[in-house]
Amino acid sequence: MNNGSLNQSFSLNDGSKVELMPGSSLSYPDTFTSDKRLVSLTGEAVFHVAKNKEMPFVVNSGTISTTALGTVFKVKSHQKSNHIEVSLLEGRVVVRALHAGSKFKDIYLKPGETVTYNKTLEIGAIAASPASHKDKPGKIFVPDARTTNTQSYWFQNEPLAKVFDRFSNMYHLTIRYDKAELKNMTFTARLKKKIVLTKCCSLLPCSMI
């Protein structure tokens, strides 16, 4: 059984990739030999799961588990917090209680959705990200008021104009850009919160005031 505790990215023996956030730990076997790929998380991590229909990938975190066949999702489960969050970036996952008799019923997430589970009440609430609108193919994961400690912003094929508008609202700034120039441009990236504004304005056709 291995245990990771540093801020690092690494691959598991099945080809899945894990991005482990600072102060977090992940326990997993040297080799997955059963009918499922089971790991245990304390803290926060992003999982890029290798597809294997015969062996579902299961993350135990506190009193719930998240199961995926092949997808990208994020789990946030700190021991001192009364909430566990699971955010789906790609694919499909099911979030369920670990213990029989729990009041918590299985929740199937779609890309762009986050479930927040209350440990005390054993209930979960689903919130959809703004980019999950049906008229646009792009996806975005941006933390709301409950997830201010999130380390990164994630974008996938998001219309660039919407990216600028969202940052403008979040940081109460005016971001100037040419709508006609950005009409057919999309943005795919993972940006750290601390550098997101400066990076956007240095690499993209906009200015910030």
C-alpha positions in Angstrom: 0.0 0.0 0.0 1.4 3.4 -1.0 0.6 6.7 0.4 1.2 10.1 -1.3 1.2 13.3 0.8 3.0 15.9 -1.3 1.8 18.3 -3.9 2.5 16.1 -6.9 1.2 14.5 -10.0 1.8 10.8 -10.5 0.4 7.7 -12.3 -1.1 4.6 -10.8 -0.4 1.1 -12.1 -3.5 1.1 -14.2 -2.5 4.2 -16.1 -4.8 6.6 -14.2 -3.2 9.9 -13.2 -3.6 11.7 -9.9 -3.0 15.4 -9.1 -2.7 15.5 -5.3 -3.0 18.9 -3.6 -0.8 20.1 -0.7 -1.6 18.5 2.7 -3.5 15.7 1.1 -2.9 11.9 1.1 -3.9 9.0 -1.1 -3.7 5.3 -0.1 -3.7 2.7 -2.9 -2.3 -0.8 -3.5 0.8 -1.5 -5.5 -1.3 -3.5 -7.9 -5.1 -3.5 -8.5 -6.0 -7.2 -8.4 -9.7 -7.2 -7.4 -12.8 -6.4 -9.4 -12.4 -2.7 -8.7 -9.6 -0.1 -8.4 -10.0 1.2 -4.9 -8.1 4.1 -3.4 -8.7 6.2 -0.3 -8.3 10.0 -0.2 -7.9 12.5 2.6 -7.8 16.0 1.4 -8.1 17.1 -2.2 -7.1 15.5 -5.6 -8.0 15.4 -9.2 -8.3 12.0 -10.9 -7.8 11.3 -14.6 -9.2 7.7 -14.7 -8.0 5.2 -17.3 -10.9 3.4 -18.9 -11.6 -0.1 -17.8 -15.2 -1.3 -17.9 -14.3 -4.5 -16.0 -12.7 -2.6 -13.0 -14.5 0.5 -11.9 -12.3 3.2 -10.3 -13.5 3.9 -6.7 -12.4 6.8 -4.4 -13.3 6.4 -0.8 -13.4 9.8 1.0 -14.8 10.0 4.5 -18.2 8.4 4.5 -18.9 8.5 0.7 -17.4 6.9 -2.4 -17.1 8.1 -6.0 -17.1 5.5 -8.7 -16.0 6.1 -12.3 -15.2 3.9 -15.4 -13.1 6.5 -17.3 -13.4 10.2 -16.5 -11.9 13.3 -14.9 -13.2 14.4 -11.5 -12.1 16.2 -8.4 -12.7 15.1 -4.8 -12.3 17.5 -1.8 -12.6 15.7 1.6 -10.8 17.2 4.6 -11.2 15.6 8.0 -11.9 19.0 9.8 -14.6 20.0 7.3 -18.2 18.9 7.6 -18.6 18.8 3.8 -17.2 16.6 1.0 -17.3 17.9 -2.5 -17.1 15.9 -5.8 -16.8 17.9 -9.0 -17.1 16.2 -12.4 -15.0 17.6 -15.3 -15.5 14.9 -17.9 -17.4 11.6 -18.2 -19.8 10.3 -15.6 -19.5 9.3 -11.9 -21.8 8.0 -9.2 -21.4 9.2 -5.6 -22.8 7.0 -2.9 -22.6 6.3 0.8 -20.0 3.8 2.1 -22.2 2.4 4.9 -25.4 0.5 4.5 -28.4 2.3 6.1 -27.3 5.8 5.2 -30.0 8.3 4.3 -27.8 9.4 1.4 -29.0 8.1 -2.0 -26.8 7.6 -5.0 -26.1 10.7 -7.1 -25.1 10.5 -10.7 -23.2 13.6 -11.9 -22.9 15.1 -15.3 -19.9 17.1 -16.5 -19.9 20.6 -15.0 -21.8 19.5 -11.8 -20.6 19.5 -8.2 -22.2 17.6 -5.3 -21.7 18.9 -1.8 -22.3 16.2 0.9 -23.1 17.1 4.5 -21.5 14.5 6.8 -23.8 15.3 9.7 -27.1 15.4 7.9 -26.1 12.7 5.3 -27.5 14.7 2.4 -26.1 16.1 -0.8 -26.8 19.1 -3.0 -26.0 19.4 -6.7 -24.9 22.7 -8.2 -24.3 23.1 -12.0 -21.5 25.3 -13.3 -22.5 28.3 -15.5 -20.9 26.6 -18.5 -23.2 23.6 -18.4 -25.7 25.4 -20.6 -27.1 23.2 -23.3 -26.4 25.7 -26.1 -22.6 25.6 -25.7 -20.3 22.6 -25.9 -17.6 24.1 -23.6 -17.1 23.2 -20.0 -15.8 25.2 -17.1 -15.1 24.6 -13.5 -15.0 27.7 -11.4 -15.3 27.6 -7.6 -18.3 29.3 -6.0 -18.6 30.8 -2.5 -18.3 27.4 -0.9 -15.1 26.5 -2.7 -12.9 29.5 -2.3 -9.8 27.4 -1.5 -9.8 25.7 -4.9 -6.3 25.8 -6.3 -7.1 26.0 -10.0 -9.6 27.1 -12.7 -10.4 24.5 -15.4 -11.6 25.3 -18.9 -12.5 23.0 -21.8 -13.5 24.5 -25.1 -15.1 27.4 -23.4 -16.0 30.5 -25.6 -13.2 33.0 -24.8 -15.7 35.9 -24.4 -17.4 34.0 -21.6 -14.1 33.4 -19.9 -13.4 37.1 -19.8 -17.0 38.0 -18.7 -16.8 35.5 -15.8 -13.4 36.8 -14.5 -14.8 40.4 -14.8 -17.7 39.5 -12.6 -15.7 37.5 -10.1 -13.0 40.1 -9.5 -15.2 43.2 -10.1 -12.9 44.4 -12.9 -13.5 45.6 -16.4 -11.8 43.4 -19.1 -11.8 45.0 -22.5 -11.8 42.8 -25.7 -13.0 42.8 -29.3 -16.1 40.6 -29.4 -15.8 40.2 -33.2 -12.2 39.1 -32.9 -13.1 36.5 -30.3 -16.3 35.2 -32.0 -14.9 31.8 -33.0 -12.2 31.5 -30.3 -12.4 28.9 -27.5 -10.2 28.4 -24.5 -8.9 25.1 -22.9 -6.5 25.3 -19.9 -5.9 24.7 -16.3 -4.8 27.9 -14.6 -3.7 28.5 -11.0 -5.9 31.0 -9.2 -2.9 33.2 -8.2 -1.8 33.8 -11.8 -5.0 33.5 -13.7 -5.7 37.2 -14.4 -2.1 38.1 -15.3 -1.8 35.0 -17.5 -5.0 35.7 -19.4 -4.1 39.3 -20.1 -0.5 38.6 -21.1 -1.4 35.7 -23.5 -4.8 36.7 -24.8 -6.2 39.7 -26.7 -7.6 41.7 -23.8 -6.7 44.4 -21.4 -7.7 44.8 -17.7 -8.6 48.0 -15.9 
